[in-house]
């Protein structure tokens, strides 16, 4: 939504700023970038600079707190493996 607002307000001049927002999404993750853009809209600050500064200050923390990622398996898979391994250890005689 912020990118559309930039485009509406500045026209083609905003293209570089929009590319910058997309670059931030690659660097800090889409959820963190969406959060920064939403905050900018809520505060009425419709500029790329706010998003960049916000992510530079808070982005690494937001990325570290991410609960889900395509490269991380679902927690259920780990629980199944743990239960299976625990069962194997219990079944083995001492």
C-alpha positions in Angstrom: 0.0 0.0 0.0 2.9 2.4 0.8 4.4 1.7 -2.7 1.1 2.5 -4.3 0.9 5.7 -2.3 4.4 6.7 -3.4 3.5 6.0 -7.0 0.3 8.0 -6.8 2.0 11.0 -5.1 5.3 11.1 -7.1 4.7 9.2 -10.3 7.7 7.7 -12.1 10.1 9.4 -9.7 8.9 6.9 -7.0 10.0 3.9 -9.0 13.5 4.0 -7.5 12.0 4.3 -4.0 9.7 1.4 -4.7 12.7 -0.7 -5.8 14.4 0.3 -2.6 11.4 -1.0 -0.6 11.5 -4.3 -2.5 15.2 -4.5 -1.8 14.5 -4.1 1.9 12.0 -6.9 1.7 14.7 -9.2 0.4 17.2 -8.1 3.0 14.9 -8.0 6.1 12.1 -10.2 5.0 8.6 -9.4 3.8 6.9 -9.4 7.2 9.3 -6.9 8.7 9.1 -4.7 5.6 5.3 -4.9 5.6 5.3 -3.9 9.2 7.5 -0.9 8.6 5.4 0.2 5.6 2.2 -0.2 7.6 3.7 1.9 10.4 4.7 4.6 7.9 1.1 4.7 6.6 -0.4 4.9 10.1 2.0 7.7 11.0 1.3 9.6 7.7 4.9 9.4 6.7 4.8 8.3 3.1 8.4 8.0 2.3 11.0 5.4 1.6 13.5 6.9 4.0 11.3 6.2 7.0 11.0 2.5 6.0 14.8 2.2 5.5 15.7 3.9 8.8 13.1 1.8 10.7 14.4 -1.5 9.2 18.0 -0.5 9.8 17.2 0.1 13.4 14.7 -2.7 14.1 14.9 -5.0 11.1 17.6 -7.4 12.4 15.6 -7.9 15.6 12.4 -8.4 13.6 14.2 -10.9 11.4 15.7 -12.8 14.4 12.2 -13.2 15.9 10.7 -14.7 12.8 8.8 -17.9 13.8 8.3 -19.4 10.3 10.6 -19.5 7.3 10.5 -21.7 4.2 13.8 -23.3 5.1 12.7 -24.3 8.6 10.7 -27.4 9.0 7.4 -27.4 10.8 7.5 -28.1 14.6 5.2 -31.1 14.2 7.9 -32.9 12.2 10.4 -32.4 15.0 7.9 -33.6 17.6 7.3 -36.8 15.5 11.1 -37.5 15.3 11.6 -36.9 19.0 8.7 -39.2 19.9 10.0 -41.9 17.5 13.6 -41.7 18.9 12.4 -41.7 22.5 10.3 -44.7 21.8 13.2 -46.5 20.3 15.4 -45.8 23.3 12.7 -47.0 25.7 12.2 -50.3 23.7 15.9 -51.2 23.8 16.8 -53.5 26.8 19.6 -52.3 29.1 
